[in-house]
């Protein structure tokens, strides 16, 4: 009979230990703020990186389109000097701020070809970091030839 109280105490101790382990396993208080503190900077870095990459690609597209506009205007039959640069600057004025400080080069032309380069800086979401963008377009000058 002496054994029964010992067994009951052991069973009670085992049950108490199991209950404590179960309670500790389900007690996650404070875990979410720690996870959030670790993940938020990484997510923000990825977000700003994606926005910056998109900004550079948009600036490249604006520069290329401006160069193509300049070539299209300058390659026309008997086009006056400077018409290509003027058309590129007009496009850049309407294109928004994706490409800042844009410059259009003097046309590099020969009797058969004209070439323009547009250079500028992409809009930056990272302070102190600049991305220079330069795009070139060329085309054949329209002219009459004898066959």
PEVENSUL-V525511 format. One record per residue. N is the residue number from 1. RES is the residue in three letters. BURIAL is # if it has 24 or more other ideal C-beta (glycine too) atoms within 12 Angstrom, else .. Layout:
BEGIN
<<N | RES | BURIAL> <N | RES | BURIAL>>
END
This chain:
BEGIN
<<1 | UNK | .> <2 | UNK | .> <3 | UNK | .> <4 | UNK | .> <5 | UNK | .> <6 | UNK | .> <7 | UNK | .> <8 | UNK | .> <9 | UNK | .> <10 | UNK | .> <11 | UNK | .> <12 | UNK | .> <13 | UNK | .> <14 | UNK | .> <15 | UNK | .> <16 | UNK | .> <17 | UNK | .> <18 | UNK | .> <19 | UNK | .> <20 | UNK | .> <21 | UNK | .> <22 | UNK | .> <23 | UNK | .> <24 | UNK | .> <25 | UNK | .> <26 | UNK | .> <27 | UNK | .> <28 | UNK | .> <29 | UNK | .> <30 | UNK | .> <31 | UNK | .> <32 | UNK | .> <33 | UNK | .> <34 | UNK | .> <35 | UNK | .> <36 | UNK | .> <37 | UNK | .> <38 | UNK | .> <39 | UNK | .> <40 | UNK | .> <41 | UNK | .> <42 | UNK | .> <43 | UNK | .> <44 | UNK | .> <45 | UNK | .> <46 | UNK | .> <47 | UNK | .> <48 | UNK | .> <49 | UNK | .> <50 | UNK | .> <51 | UNK | .> <52 | UNK | .> <53 | UNK | .> <54 | UNK | .> <55 | UNK | #> <56 | UNK | #> <57 | UNK | .> <58 | UNK | #> <59 | UNK | #> <60 | UNK | #> <61 | UNK | .> <62 | UNK | #> <63 | UNK | #> <64 | UNK | #> <65 | UNK | #> <66 | UNK | #> <67 | UNK | #> <68 | UNK | #> <69 | UNK | #> <70 | UNK | #> <71 | UNK | #> <72 | UNK | #> <73 | UNK | #> <74 | UNK | #> <75 | UNK | #> <76 | UNK | .> <77 | UNK | .> <78 | UNK | .> <79 | UNK | #> <80 | UNK | .> <81 | UNK | .> <82 | UNK | .> <83 | UNK | #> <84 | UNK | #> <85 | UNK | #> <86 | UNK | .> <87 | UNK | #> <88 | UNK | #> <89 | UNK | #> <90 | UNK | .> <91 | UNK | #> <92 | UNK | #> <93 | UNK | .> <94 | UNK | .> <95 | UNK | #> <96 | UNK | .> <97 | UNK | .> <98 | UNK | #> <99 | UNK | #> <100 | UNK | #> <101 | UNK | .> <102 | UNK | #> <103 | UNK | #> <104 | UNK | #> <105 | UNK | #> <106 | UNK | .> <107 | UNK | #> <108 | UNK | .> <109 | UNK | #> <110 | UNK | .> <111 | UNK | .> <112 | UNK | .> <113 | UNK | .> <114 | UNK | #> <115 | UNK | #> <116 | UNK | #> <117 | UNK | #> <118 | UNK | #> <119 | UNK | #> <120 | UNK | #> <121 | UNK | #> <122 | UNK | #> <123 | UNK | #> <124 | UNK | #> <125 | UNK | .> <126 | UNK | .> <127 | UNK | .> <128 | UNK | .> <129 | UNK | .> <130 | UNK | .> <131 | UNK | #> <132 | UNK | .> <133 | UNK | #> <134 | UNK | #> <135 | UNK | #> <136 | UNK | #> <137 | UNK | #> <138 | UNK | #> <139 | UNK | #> <140 | UNK | .> <141 | UNK | #> <142 | UNK | .> <143 | UNK | .> <144 | UNK | .> <145 | UNK | .> <146 | UNK | .> <147 | UNK | .>>
END
